[in-house]
Every structure is written in C-alpha cells, then in structure tokens.
Amino acid sequence: MKKKLYTAIGLMSGTSMDGVDLSIISSDGYEEFLNIFDDYYEYDKNLHDELVRLRELVLTKEDLLQNSEKLRELERNLTLFHADAVSQSLKKYGDTVDLVGFHGQTIFHNPQEKITNQLGDGELLSQIIKKKVIYDFRQADIQNDGQGAPLTPIFHSIISRKLNQNYNIKFPIGFLNIGGIANVTRVINNSDNFQNNLSAYDIGPGNCLIDEWVRNNSNKKFDKNGEIAKAGNVNQLILNQVIDNFKINSYSQSLDIKNFDVSFARGLSLEDGCATITEFTAYLIAQGLKHISKNNNIIFLVCGGGRKNSNLINCINNFLSDTNNIKLRIIDNYNLKGDYIESQAFAFLAIRSFLNLPISFSTTTGCKGFTVGGKLVENF
C-alpha cells in the first residue's frame, strides 16, 4: 500500500552563521523523496555579527544563563528572519506545505552536560507562517544518552539508494559533509534496517578554523575556493606540532567549533596561516575517512560549503594518497545540490518526526537504541 506523501520545508543555518538554506521536498518519510525547491537567504550584517558575538560569549551553561536576555532578543530576531524566508519561498513555490522543519542556530552544544541550544522559537514561527513546525531536533537524542549529532545520516541512506540505482555507485556509500564541522556517514547497503545499516560521526573541523582565521585577519568572511591558502606556504613545523598535540582518540563524541581554535597559527601571515590551518583541517578529515572506511572500497560524496574549497579538497586527497580504497566525488556531479543536502534532510526529518519515526540511532549518535526527535507545535 502506497504511503501518504507530505510536503515539507527544511530550514538549516549552520555554524558559518552566514544565512539560511531553505528546501521544499515531498516524501513519505520512508523511502520516497523528491526535491522540489531550494533557496538561500543571507543574514544581514547586524544579525550575523550579533550571532557570532554571542556564540563567542557562551562557552559554559552559566554563560547561557548570564546572557539569557540577549539570547531571547536574538532568538526573536532570528525567528522573524526565518519566517520572512519561509513567506518569500512560499510565494515563489505557489503551493501549500504540510510541515516546516526548523533547525535553528546552534549557540551551545555540550552533550556531556545534556545541553544543546539552538536559537529558534518554534511557537513564534508557527504563529507567523501559520504552519505546523517541528523544531528542537537534538534535545531528545541527548536525553537518550546520544550526542545529538549528526542527524543527517538517515537522509543520506535515502539518497544513497538513488545513487546506487541511477549511477551504479556500489555500496558501501559514504557521505562527507564539510560544514563548520566535518562529519561522515557510511551506508552499508540499501536495507531499511537503519540501526545496522548506518554508521556516522563527526571527524573534525570543516570550515570553522579556516573561516575564523580569515575573519580575524582580513575583511573577508571565508577563503573563497581556497585562494588565500593557495597564496601561502604551510609552516611544516607548526603543522607537525599541532598534529602531534591534537589527537582524536575516539569518534564517539560529537564536536562543536568551540572544541578547536586557531591559536597555533598565531604570528603567521594571513596566507601562511590559512595554508597551515587548511592542511591541519585536511589531515583530520582524511584520518576520519580512513577510520570509517574500514578498508572497504568506498566513494564519499562531498557536500556542504567546504566542497567548493578546491584547495581543501586537494589537501584531503593528498593525505589519502597512501590509500587506494577511498575516492572523493563532489555530490553535485550526481544531480544533487551540495549546498542544500542538510536543509533537505531537516525537511525529511520533520516528516519522520511528525510520523513518530526514529531519526537517530545508536550507530549514528550513540543514543540508546533509537530516538524520535523533534517537537511539534501548531500555534495558529
């Protein structure tokens, strides 16, 4: 019997804090999936600067309390921005949607203390756009002893079937998402038994260190296409020191950009610092890919903003040169939009949550068994 199809909007604002990715999809929450519409809404300078400023202020749960009034005001402004983005996209789309998946903006994430804070008022968003809203996707997983991240693997599993059918990419199929943090998913086969078919974890910084260095040392927000790093030289002594001093001994913990800093590059020029930080980022990503591949022949489809940094991709490939079982491919080459995989994922997760289906598993976030995450609000 054919399952009911739902149309959902997914809203994703990542750790780069540059704006909102918005996607509209149709799905049954199981295996049917059709991408309908994608758009991007850039934050204005004031909103972006305030987000960055408050994120840097909130380093502990005590900081959350001390800055609660400022965070409430920022949350309202952020929610209004998302509401406007939804309204604009619905006018362009010209049809109705059933649900909205609202990720919000992560300000603080500490699973060990069972705290994750994504700014975003689901009640207010639902009231303004007059739609059912699913939000707060990570908290239930953390309460179920999970890491609250990554949440996209189950969506990766759905896309992997299309990649297998349409392009004959063999299982296992990998996904490398290079956002602020880099995370990987390994899909073993096309089974519906997600618990045994998926493995996923964060593997290190993605764009966060490069972006921070560029923001702090120039008037740019990021290293477009890796041009700044390509103009510099890697400081091999500093690189070797930071590789020796920073070890990821276990991939069982989710990562936040606050787990990393660029202090090791202090004193280097803009270009040399960027080159050295890019090389360090690439090294950690390559180590994570080797770990999850388990010596299988595996193609990793690369998505997220970091896939556009050709210098970073080249550096990763250089660190993989001692292997012959791992290949990187840009996901856009397979009729998928690398900028919008996560926003599409949160539309899919909203449908799963609405249907009371699991969105995370012990093999993806470390939770007990599985978790049905997200909160539904209908405030209109």
C-alpha positions in Angstrom: 0.0 0.0 0.0 1.4 3.3 -1.0 2.2 5.6 1.9 1.0 9.2 2.1 3.3 11.9 0.7 3.9 15.0 2.7 5.4 18.3 1.5 7.8 19.9 4.0 10.1 22.8 4.2 13.5 22.3 5.8 15.4 25.3 7.3 19.1 25.0 8.1 21.5 27.6 9.4 24.9 26.1 10.0 28.0 27.0 12.1 29.2 29.5 9.5 26.2 31.7 10.5 26.0 33.3 7.1 22.4 32.7 6.4 19.5 30.2 6.0 19.3 27.3 3.5 15.7 26.5 2.7 14.4 23.4 0.8 11.0 22.1 0.0 10.7 18.3 -0.5 8.0 15.7 -0.9 8.4 12.4 0.9 6.5 9.7 2.7 9.2 9.7 5.5 10.4 6.2 4.5 11.9 5.9 1.0 10.0 8.2 -1.4 11.8 11.5 -1.8 11.5 14.3 -4.3 13.4 17.6 -4.1 11.1 20.5 -5.2 12.7 23.8 -4.4 15.8 25.3 -2.8 16.8 28.8 -1.9 19.2 30.7 0.3 18.7 33.8 2.4 21.8 35.7 3.6 21.8 37.2 7.1 22.2 41.0 7.2 25.4 42.2 8.8 23.9 43.1 12.1 22.2 39.7 12.6 25.4 37.9 11.5 27.6 39.9 13.8 25.3 39.5 16.8 25.2 35.7 16.3 28.9 35.5 16.1 29.4 37.8 19.1 27.0 35.9 21.4 28.3 32.5 20.3 31.8 33.5 21.3 30.4 34.7 24.7 28.6 31.5 25.5 31.2 28.9 26.5 29.5 27.3 29.5 26.0 26.6 30.7 26.5 29.5 33.2 27.1 31.8 30.2 23.7 30.7 28.8 22.1 32.0 32.0 24.1 35.2 32.2 23.2 36.1 28.6 19.7 34.8 28.6 18.0 38.2 27.9 20.3 38.9 25.0 19.8 35.4 23.7 16.0 35.8 23.9 16.1 39.0 21.9 18.4 37.4 19.3 16.2 34.3 19.1 13.2 36.5 18.3 15.1 38.4 15.5 16.4 35.1 14.1 12.9 33.6 14.1 11.5 36.6 12.3 14.2 36.2 9.7 13.3 32.6 9.2 9.6 33.5 9.0 10.3 36.0 6.3 12.4 33.5 4.3 9.5 30.9 4.5 7.0 33.5 3.4 9.1 34.6 0.4 9.7 31.0 -0.6 6.1 30.0 -0.4 5.2 32.9 -2.7 7.8 31.6 -5.2 6.6 27.9 -4.8 3.0 28.8 -5.1 1.6 25.7 -3.4 0.8 24.5 0.1 3.2 22.7 2.5 2.3 20.4 5.4 5.2 20.9 7.8 8.2 23.0 8.5 11.4 21.6 9.9 13.2 24.4 11.8 16.7 23.5 12.9 17.6 26.9 14.4 21.1 28.3 15.1 23.4 26.4 17.4 24.8 28.6 20.1 26.0 26.0 22.6 26.4 22.2 22.4 27.6 20.1 25.2 26.1 16.5 25.2 28.2 15.6 28.3 26.1 18.1 30.3 23.0 17.1 28.3 22.7 20.7 27.0 22.2 21.7 23.4 21.0 25.2 22.5 19.6 26.1 19.1 18.2 29.5 18.9 14.8 29.4 17.2 11.3 29.9 18.6 9.1 27.2 17.1 5.9 28.7 18.7 6.5 32.1 17.2 7.5 30.7 13.8 4.3 28.6 13.6 2.2 31.6 14.7 3.6 33.8 11.9 3.7 31.4 9.0 0.5 29.5 10.0 2.1 26.1 9.6 2.9 23.1 11.7 6.5 23.4 12.8 8.9 20.7 14.1 11.9 22.1 16.0 14.4 21.3 18.8 15.6 18.1 16.9 18.6 17.4 19.1 17.4 17.5 22.7 15.6 14.2 22.8 18.6 12.4 21.5 20.9 13.9 24.1 18.4 13.0 26.8 18.6 9.4 25.4 22.3 9.4 26.0 23.2 10.4 22.4 25.4 13.1 21.1 22.7 15.0 19.4 24.7 14.8 16.1 25.0 14.1 13.3 21.3 13.8 12.4 21.5 13.7 8.6 22.6 10.0 8.2 19.1 8.6 7.8 18.6 11.1 4.9 21.9 10.1 3.4 20.6 6.5 3.4 17.6 7.5 1.3 19.8 9.4 -1.2 22.3 6.5 -1.4 19.6 4.3 -2.9 19.1 6.8 -5.7 22.8 7.0 -6.3 23.0 3.2 -6.4 20.1 2.9 -8.8 20.8 5.8 -11.1 24.6 5.9 -11.2 25.5 2.3 -10.1 27.6 3.5 -7.2 28.4 0.4 -5.2 27.6 0.0 -1.5 29.0 0.9 1.0 28.4 4.5 0.0 29.9 7.4 2.0 28.9 11.0 2.6 31.4 13.7 3.7 29.7 16.9 4.8 32.1 19.8 5.2 30.2 22.4 7.1 31.6 24.3 10.1 32.3 20.8 11.4 33.1 17.8 9.2 31.0 14.7 9.6 30.8 11.4 7.7 28.2 8.8 7.1 28.7 5.2 5.9 25.7 3.4 4.3 26.4 -0.3 4.2 23.6 -1.4 1.8 20.0 -0.4 0.8 18.4 -2.1 3.8 15.6 -0.4 5.8 17.2 -1.6 9.0 18.9 1.7 9.7 20.2 0.7 13.1 22.5 -1.9 11.4 23.0 -0.2 8.1 24.4 3.2 9.2 27.5 4.5 10.9 28.2 8.2 11.3 30.2 10.6 13.4 31.9 14.0 13.5 35.5 13.8 12.4 37.0 17.2 13.0 36.8 20.8 11.9 35.4 21.6 8.5 35.3 25.2 7.5 35.3 26.6 11.1 39.0 27.2 11.6 39.7 28.5 8.1 36.7 30.9 8.4 37.8 32.1 11.9 41.3 32.8 10.7 40.1 34.7 7.6 37.6 36.7 9.6 40.1 37.6 12.3 42.9 38.6 9.9 41.1 40.2 6.9 37.9 41.8 5.8 36.6 38.6 4.2 34.3 36.0 5.8 35.9 32.9 4.2 38.6 31.7 1.9 36.8 31.5 -1.4 37.9 28.5 -3.4 41.0 28.3 -1.1 42.7 31.2 -2.9 44.2 32.7 0.2 45.7 29.4 1.3 47.0 28.7 -2.2 48.9 32.0 -2.0 50.6 31.0 1.2 53.0 28.3 2.4 52.4 25.6 5.0 54.5 26.1 8.1 55.6 22.5 8.5 57.0 22.8 12.0 53.8 24.3 13.3 51.7 21.8 11.4 53.7 18.8 12.9 53.4 20.2 16.4 49.6 20.7 16.2 49.1 17.2 14.7 51.2 15.7 17.5 49.4 17.7 20.2 45.9 17.3 19.0 44.6 13.7 18.9 41.1 12.4 18.2 41.3 9.1 20.1 37.6 8.3 19.8 35.0 9.3 17.3 32.2 8.6 19.8 31.8 12.3 20.8 30.1 15.0 18.7 32.2 18.1 18.0 31.5 21.8 18.3 33.5 24.6 16.8 34.4 25.6 20.3 36.5 22.4 20.5 39.0 24.0 18.2 40.9 27.3 18.0 43.5 28.8 15.6 45.9 30.0 18.3 48.6 27.6 17.0 48.9 29.7 13.8 49.4 33.0 15.8 52.2 35.1 14.3 51.8 33.7 10.7 50.8 35.9 7.8 47.2 35.7 6.6 48.2 33.5 3.7 50.6 31.2 5.6 48.2 30.8 8.5 45.4 29.9 6.1 47.6 27.4 4.3 48.7 25.8 7.6 45.2 25.7 9.1 43.8 24.2 5.8 46.4 21.5 5.9 45.6 20.6 9.5 41.9 20.5 8.7 42.5 18.3 5.7 44.7 15.9 7.8 41.9 15.4 10.4 39.3 14.8 7.7 41.5 12.3 6.0 42.1 10.4 9.2 38.3 10.3 9.8 37.6 9.0 6.4 40.2 6.2 6.8 38.6 5.2 10.1 35.1 4.9 8.8 36.0 3.2 5.5 37.2 0.1 7.4 39.5 -0.7 4.4 36.4 -1.1 2.1 36.4 0.4 -1.3 34.2 3.4 -0.8 33.2 6.5 -2.7 32.5 9.5 -0.4 30.1 12.1 -1.9 31.2 15.5 -0.7 28.6 18.1 0.3 28.5 21.3 2.3 30.2 24.6 1.7 33.7 23.1 2.1 33.3 21.1 -1.1 33.8 24.4 -3.0 37.2 24.9 -1.5 39.2 23.1 -4.1 42.4 23.7 -2.2 41.0 21.9 0.9 39.7 19.0 -1.3 43.2 18.7 -2.9 44.8 18.6 0.5 42.5 15.9 1.7 43.3 13.8 -1.4 47.0 14.3 -0.7 46.6 12.8 2.8 44.6 9.9 1.2 47.3 9.2 -1.4 48.6 6.3 0.7 45.2 4.5 0.3 43.6 3.2 -2.9 40.2 2.3 -1.4 38.8 5.8 -0.8 37.6 8.2 -3.5 36.1 11.6 -3.1 33.4 12.8 -5.5 31.5 16.1 -5.4 27.9 15.3 -4.9 26.7 17.9 -7.4 28.0 15.6 -10.2 25.1 13.3 -9.4 22.2 15.6 -9.9 22.1 16.6 -6.2 22.6 20.0 -4.7 25.6 20.0 -2.3 24.5 23.3 -0.7 21.1 22.0 0.3 21.6 18.4 1.5 21.2 19.5 5.1 18.1 21.7 4.6 16.5 18.9 2.6 17.5 16.5 5.4 15.7 18.6 8.0 12.5 18.7 5.9 12.8 14.8 5.7 13.4 14.6 9.5 10.4 16.8 10.1 8.2 14.3 8.3 9.8 11.4 10.2 9.2 13.2 13.5 5.6 14.0 12.6 5.0 10.3 11.9 6.7 9.4 15.2 9.5 7.6 13.4 13.1 7.4 14.6 15.6 10.0 13.3 18.7 8.9 15.1 20.3 5.6 16.1 23.0 4.2 18.4 25.2 3.8 15.3 24.8 7.5 14.3 24.6 9.5 17.6 25.4 6.9 20.2 21.9 7.1 21.7 20.2 4.1 23.4 18.5 2.1 20.7 16.9 4.9 18.7 15.4 8.3 19.2 12.3 10.0 17.8 13.4 13.6 18.0 11.8 17.0 17.4 8.9 18.9 18.9 5.7 19.6 17.1 3.9 22.9 17.5 0.7 24.1 15.8 0.3 27.7 17.1 -2.3 29.2 14.8 
